[in-house]
Amino acid sequence: MSKRVADVIFPNLPKTYEEYEAQYPPRNCAATRFAPSPTGFMHIGGLYTALINCLFAKRNGGVFFLRIEDTDQKRQVENGVTEIIHTLNDFSIRFDEGPAGETGDYGSYGPYRQSLRREIYQAYAKYLLEKDLAYPCFCTEEDGVQLRQRQEEENALQKGYYGKWALCRNLTEEQVLEKLAQGQSYVLRLRSSGVDGKFRVFHDELRGDISMPENVMDAVIIKQDGLPTYHFAHVVDDHLMHTSDVIRADEWIASLPLHVQLFETLGFPVPRYTHLSPIAKLEPKEDGESFSRRKLSKRKDPEARVHYYDEIGYPVAAVLDYLLTISSADYEPWREENPDAPITGFPLDVKRTGIAGSLFDFNKLNSIARGRVAHMSCGEVYEAVCAWAAKYDGKLSSYIAAEPDRFRRSIPVWHDNRLDVAKWSDLMQMYPYLYDAGCRIDEIPMPEKFAGHAQRIPGILRDYLEGFDPSDDSAAWFDKLRAIAAKYNYAVKMGQYKKHPEDFNGSIADVSSFVRFAITGCTNTPDLHQIIQVIGGEEAGRRVEKFCERF
Ligand code: GLU
């Protein structure tokens, strides 16, 4: 177009692009960014992208910043920015620059919210208009429909707004000025320099060289509302914020030819690109035998939402360890050697994150989380569970509030030398006999294997109650159990029993399981003596009495 058109479209911009160039001088270090749109709950893939960007910057002595991509005003949610900031904080992903909350910023390359950068994009769009590298397009929705129809009819190899199909590409300056004077609405489009059918090699740090056709589309750069499209905003922002490495989801690979073209048309150096593979899931196909691979979906998979992990109480460190374990083959051995190191110490090599994409695997997550929980001290567990229960589990929270010390004493029961608990919501599920005051142990169906012992169980349990002394230590407590076993002809030594089972009514293991079941409603629990110490002798006695009533 021309300077005249550019001046009519953007008569009063506060600064020129040259002034912006001077305002944001190059950085002397690597810079990466996380650039989410505040459209609701964060996806686990977003958290993963943020984590990789953060580690990459730390690894290279660079800066990691947060940029909010909020140019699609229709998709915004209230408090979306705060939500993103909180989530990153919760997962200890610290950004060096970015928004400070719903308003305000840290860092000198801001504003870090695209909606506040409107005039910056416009200054660069004006530059393109002046150089005839962009033009206003007045096509209506109806024109778009007709264009698609004609392309169908004429079997156009590519559909879209380009070349001879681009109706407004060749309007004269007079025509443009007239339409502007009439107040017709318009978008601004790039005048693509791409040659139809010509291929070009694009480099991706993870995937190597990728050959793709040049971009021929006259892509929209500024929408009718004056805000930029993602494509244009990405290029202007990553240039002015001096992003050295754009590390983002692989859904953007297809846009690479357009993005590189925009960088080059604007005369900007092109950053290095890394397109991360998504976290996927296998879904059974209709034939019931084979599987298809698909991205985790916020709609279908609860585990796609970052909040899910907080809600069910996975420790933050476990989720981060998990994400890096499934994506980077080097992580697990590194973590084994450095169990206490902060995650930022991991020598991340993005080239070693798989191209195929990792598969989400709950078993792996749980096993990593169990290891992480076991690695925490009882004090850390106490703090973490208190915070979690206060947010998500009223029952557990009141249990803790009623007797915090009892809760503190209960932690070693399932924590020390065990790998049972992966997440805090396991506590109520696995140990209702410890934490759920309303738990009806007397209603839990009796194990079938008790049937052959029915006439002896009440006697055994009454003897147990009679000898019960809450101050007994573990050895004294078990000695008493042995004595009762002997009295009822249950083998005290397992070896004896295995050799001559016919000589006995059962073994000490059976006797313990009667007591265990009476007190917990389970046949398999952590150390029973420890459990009794936590619930208290009186309560344990009451449960045994109740159990006896069932015979
Ligand atoms: N706002 C884009 C998204 O959320 C960012 C892509 C990028 O990192 O450049 O997908």
Residues whose N, C-alpha, C, O or C-beta is under 5 A from the ligand:
A	BS01	LIG	A35 P36 S37 E69 I247 R248
